[in-house]
Amino acid sequence: MAHEFVLLVDGELKTYTNYEDIPETFDNVIKFIPEIPDAPHSHEEHEEIDKWNGRLQELMKRETNGR
C-alpha cells in the first residue's frame, strides 16, 4: 500500500501519494491515509508513524475551505 492523500484543490479532487507534493494551499482534506508498515515496527518506523498526526494537523491549518 502507498500513501493516499485526497484533497479538494480549486474545486477538483486531486490524489497525492507523496506528502511533499501536496500544495501549500487547497480547499479541503478529503482523505488522509499514510502508509503504515505491518507490525512489529522498528524504532525508526515508530518515529515515522508518530509524525503523521502532526502532518495531518498541519494540513488542516492550510485548508482554505474553498475561500
N, C-alpha and C positions, 0 to 999 in steps of 0.2 A: 504494500500500500504506500502511496505517496501522499504528501501533504495535499489538502484540498481547502482552498480559501475562495469562497464565492462572495463577490462584492457587487453592489449596485453602483455603477460608475456612469454618471451622466444619464441616468435612467435605463441603463443597459446592464444585464448580468454579465460579469466577467469572472472567469475562473483562473486562479493562480496556483501553481504548485511550488513556487519558491517565495518564501515570505519577503525576501528582499526586493522582489519585483512589484510588490503592492505599491500603488501610487500614494503620494503624500496626502492627497485629499480624495474623497469619494463620498457617495451618498450614505450607504449603509453597509454594515457587515451582515451578510445573509447566512453564510456557513463558515465555520472555523473548525477544521479537523486536521490538526497536526499529526504527523506520523509518529506513533509511539511504538517502539520495539517491544516484542514479546518479553515477558519476564523469564528468568531473572535479569535484572538490569545491573550493569556495571556502575561504578561511581560516576564515570563521565556521562553515562546515559541518564542517570538521576539528575545530574546538574543541568543537562539539556532539557529534560522533561520539566524541571522546576521553572524554566524560563517562559514556558508557553502561557501561563496565566497572565504574567506581566505584559507579554506581547499582545494578547487579546485586549487587555485594559488600554494599552496604548492605541490600538486600532480604534477602539470605541471613542476615545478622545478625539481622534482625527475625523470621525464621521461628520459630514455636513448636513445629513438628513435631507438632502435634496434642496438645500438653500441656494 
